Amino acid sequence: MRAPARLAFVAAGLVFLTACSTHGSPYMFDPKGPEAHRITSVWWLMFTLAAVVYVVVAGFIFVAAFRGRRSETGKPSRITDNGFIVVGGIAVPFVILMVLAWATVDATNHVRRPEKNPLKIEVVGKRWWWSVEYPDQHFTTANEVHVPVGRPIELGLDAADVIHSFWVPQIGGKVDLIPGQHNVWRFKVDEPGTYRGQCAEYCGVQHAHMAFLVVAESPAAFDTWALRRENPPSGPTGQLEATGQMVFMRSPCAGCHTIRGTAATGTIGPDLTDVGSRKMLGAATVPNDEGHLAGWILDAQTIKPGALMPPISIEPRDLQALLAYLRSLK
Amino acid sequence: MAIADIAPLGVDEHELEEIWSDAPGIPGFFSTVDHKRIGMRYIYTAFFFFFVSGLMALVMRSQLSAPDNHVVSPYTFNQMFTMHGTTMIFLFNTPVLAGFANYLLPIELGTRDMAFPRLNAFSYWIFVLSGIFLYASFVVGKMPDGGWFGYTPYTSKVYNPGINLDFWGLGIVFVGISTTVGAVNFIVTSFKLRAPGMTINRIPIFVWAVLSMAFMILFAVPAVTLATALLELDRLFGTAFFVPHLGGSTLLYQHLFWFWGHPEVYILFVPATGMVSMIITVFSRRPLAGYIWVATALIAIAFISFGVWVHHMFATGMPIQAMSFFSAVSLIIAIPSGVQFFAWIATMWRGKVEFTTPMLFAMGFLLIFLLGGITGVMVAVLPFDWQVTDSYFVVAHFHYVLNGAVVFPIFGAIYFWYPKMVGRKLSERWGHISFWMMFIGFNVAFFPMHILGFLGMPRRVYTYPSGLGWDHLNLISAIGAVIFAVGTGITLVNWVHGRWWGPKAEDNPWDADSLEWSTTSPPPEYNFAAIPVVASRHPLWEQHPLPHAEALVDEEGPKSLSAEGALHHQNTETTGLDARPERALELPHPTYLPFVLALGLAVFFVGLLVKATIVGAFGVGMALVGLTWWAWRTDVDLS
């Protein structure tokens, strides 16, 4: 009885912990796309098999350990040594492994396949953020991947420096970004929503703060979003913003960042053409509000030690203008 | 064949001791070639690294016990997980098993020392010097931070310009020498130095496991040596093996690394299963079920382990057809483990189990490895691995295997063989307490990590934001880690206490079956005055009394089998399959040469590290002198 009891306890704990943890969590078995769906099905199949195997085998271990102690000589066994080994060690595992092999082939056959009329997106992993380019729409953004629901996506993956890995647990598995190699991840998202992703290959001191968001929206909403970025506003919207733009251009900012339609064409840091519209800053590290933006500009090192953005010293009045300008870039 | 019973041998033990013992004090320390002293030293040194590395794990768990925590900086955290993994694999798990193998092989096989005692000493010196080399990075405050796997280009000079990574890259090349020569020694010893009558189907299962390990080492370690050596060539001399824009390939590094890296898992796991087989046999009070099956499984694992490495690279974008093969092989390797598992169950089923501390650790191993093995099958499933690779699920999985299924047997082995090695017994009571704390702490620490992986937590992050459902599970894990650590600490105290105050151990305190229990506890320097003659897989259970080869000498065997051989400092070579005595071998006397050679190599590696040609050249010179002298001295030593 002990083994099943222990397992039931563990299983109950698992269900409980999972239940109270999944809310707001990038939980891989809360699938929002076909690939994650397939893998979730494989998982529950495996979990069922695993639970049965664990309970049965642990039961054998406990019975084996205690049965000999009940009497002085131990009860004679009806099962031979070789019977145990051939049935338990070879035959049964073989059948289970065949089931898993079938599940593997079945699942892999149905995911990551080329489809007609894909939306092409090129993602470049850099230390420690993501450049996101829409080549057919001719614009680039960062740390936010917007996709239309239901449309096949062809996501090109490259690395600018070291190896990174692109992972959105609710949408699918990982694909690495490897210098000198162009990988492609083909996937779809079924449900509108914002899904957190994170770099899954250790890439240096700020590997922990290299997250991003996948924003899945209706095709119409996506088109609006993309069109806006294809045709960014031509200039600052007001006096303060205009001052802010001047501050941006003469400060170190422009050396590393691009704002399309201006003289700023740096490529070391993220493209800021639509920075005001993004939900988060610093590769999904802190929320994109005025306070965090100011903190980030003045001393990104406190938020993200080792990030390539140096502390910027800036007059308070200039900072105010700069903030207004950046937040107006939508 | 006429066989004499164990009887007074007519040899003066003091005389034997004079012939065999090392010089006292420091000279003896540096010149010993006794496999038992070397084996113990291996174990002590490895455990030193185990506890250091375990403390780093505690720091990491406390950093992760709460979101946005500031116990250590990201730099320190990254250095710690690098050193934790590197230490556990290269400086604890591999060498501690080599230590047990070193100590046990000759006494379990019934011989007076390893096949190459000086090589054995050399192997230890390389191990300890490479450990010092790696930890020198700690002393100068420049610990490597490239992860235990050291993926390039992050570990290239461009992205990691400091000396930190060179400590790691050169250290791995350096320690590989130790592992390789050790493996050669194990193989030759197992095949050529068995007691008369110990035919190939009577070899103790632990020795089969060590053989399997040694063959894997021979074929796998060159790959990691190559990977790290090429990496260092890139770093130190500007070559471009792994530099993509100059025509190199970063994936080549991964292939080389994992071609060693996966067999390495089995290099660690297989000897641990050998220990478990020995312990379960003894405490089930019956022969191991399916001996032939288990031995075959051990050899099968050694072969199949070389066909699974790509499952560490399922996310690198290789063609699915290519990956499917490795997915299939990674599933298949579960079969030999299943065979072993059910052999253990069958042994207990038809035996009468005694719950001593070693047996508790073996049972804990069974329950933990069962889960670790199941999750191991899961990660072989290609699409599932896309999700869980490099997530905390994998951290959970390999700790169930490398900590649960390797460290638990090692702790069991300590409790099991300690009386033989030290001549004193450990406290059973504190052993039980230690086991339960380790078992509970282990599961509390590592089980939640499976779920953390499902919740999307990647590996190797120094912190995480709150609100993702990761907070509580990480806190639980930290609590478990502390319980586990206290459990290991209790064993350490038990160990130290037993060394001086433990009750004296009999020759065969567990009523065990294999030859090491026939000699005294601790064994004399020469192990056996006269070599025992084996006629069974379980000589101490089935041969009463255990005969020795005194009489065999007159008929067919060389004199070295008898106590007279011990007086002449000899060993006996036997045939590979049926262990018929062939000829006497002269055993080398204590010598400083292994230490000199190892030190020379260490100086050479330091020269490479600090890029000082003169130092490097001096090291090479020293090593060459040592090597030449060694070759020269062969005759002198052996005559």
Interface residues (C-beta under 8 A of the other chain):
Chain A: V10 L14 L17 T18 C20 S21 T22 H23 G24 S25 P26 Y27 M28 F29 E35 A36 R38 I39 V42 W43 M46 A50 V53 Y54 V57 A58 F60 I61 V63 A64 A65 F66 R67 G68 R69 G74 S77 I79 D81 N82 G83 F84 I85 V87 G88 G89 I90 P93 F94 L97 L100 A101 A103 T104 V105 A107 T108 V111 R112 R127 L157 D161 V162 I163 S165 W167 P169 Q170 G172 G173 K174 V175 D176 I178 P179 G180 Q181 N183 V184 R196 Q198 C199 A200 E201 Y202 C203 G204 V205 Q206 H207 A208 T285 P305 G306
Chain B: S73 P74 Y75 N78 D145 G147 Y151 P153 Y154 Y159 P244 H245 G248 S249 T250 L251 S284 A289 G290 W293 A315 T316 G317 I320 S324 S327 A328 L331 I332 A334 I335 G338 V339 Q340 F341 F342 A343 I345 A346 T347 M348 W349 R350 G351 K352 V353 F355 M363 L366 L367 L370 L371 I374 T375 V377 M378 A380 V381 L382 P383 F384 D385 W386 Q387 V388 T389 D390 S391 F447 P448 I451 F454 L455 G456 P458 R459 R460 V461 Y462 T463 Y464 P465 G467 L468 G469 W470 H472 L473
